[in-house]
Amino acid sequence: MVRLAVIAVAWLMMSLVPAQAAKDPTAPLGRQAPAVKPSPSRARLPQLQGIFCDQDGQACRAVLNSVSVGTGGRISGYTLSQVTDDYVILQRGGRQWRLDMFADNVKSE
């Protein structure tokens, strides 16, 4: 009978070991991990992939993130305020960005 009780206690202790191993043994008793706060996401500046205009050069459209957008159109939270044959102007929150078709740098105005 004592032998059976020892085996039962040993079996219970072995079943609790994985739960104990999952906890941090150096953490204070009763400590809970802090809640993870979601970081605010910032909209990425759209990528200018192309500009096409009619023969007069008056009506131009831009290809941003694989989407054709005209003047006044919106993409990824940005408004396309101006399109020329070699650059576009995007606006968001009172700021402007100039994306040149063949430039390495983005200029904030």
N, C-alpha and C positions, 0 to 999 in steps of 0.2 A: 504494500500500500504506500509506504514512504517512497519507494522507488518510482511508482506511478506519479506521485505528487511532484517529485524532483524533475521527472521528464516533462510534465505539464508546465511547470514553471520555466524550465529551460526553453521549451517550445514558444511560450509567450514572450520571453525576453528576446529570442531570435527574431520573432516577427516584428518587434518594435525597433530593431536595430536600423533598418533602412530609413525609417521616419526620423530617427535621431541623426543619422548621417547627413540628411538633407539640410539640416539646420547648421548655422554657423556656430561652432563650439565656443568661439571667443566672444560672442555677442552677449550683452547683459541679459539677465532673465526678464522675460516679458517684453522685450524690445520688438517692435514691428518695423519692417522696412519702410522707408518714406515713400509716399506716393510719387509716381513719376508724372511731372507736369508736362503737358504737350508743348513743344516749342512753337511759337507763332511761325506760320509758313509765310515766306515771302515769294511773291510772284516773280518768276524769272523773266528777264527781258526776252521777248520773242527774237528768234533768229531770222534775219533778213536773207531770203534765199533767191529773190529775183524781183525785178521791176519791169513791167511792160506798159508801154504807152501806145496810143493811137498814132497815126501818121502825122497829125498836127502837133503832137506832144502835149496836148491839153488834158486829155483824160488818161490819167495813169493809175495803175493798180500795183500793189506790192504783194509778193508771196512771202508770208510770214508763217513759220512753223507749218509749212505745206498747205496753207490756206490762202486763197486769193482775197485780199481786203482792199476796199476802196477808201477814199478820204472820208473820215467820219466813222469808219467801221471800228469795231472793237475786237481785240484778241488778247486773251490771257489777262484781262483787266486793264489793258492799255488801249488808248484811243489813237487811231492813226489820224493825225491832224494835217499832215502835208506829205505829198508824194511828188518827187521830181524824177527826172530820168537817171539820176545817180545817187540819190539819198532819200530817206524818209524821216519824218519827225513823229515820234510817239509821245503821248502825254499821259500822265497818271499822277493824281494827287498834287497838282500844281507844279509838277516837275516835267521837264522835257528831255528827251533823248534823241540824238541824231544818229541814225544808223546809215553808214555809207556802204554802198554796194561793194566797193573794192578796197575797203580799209581794214586794217587790223585792229584799230582802236574804236571804241564806242565813246562818243563825246557827250557829256552831260551839259546841257545849257541852262 
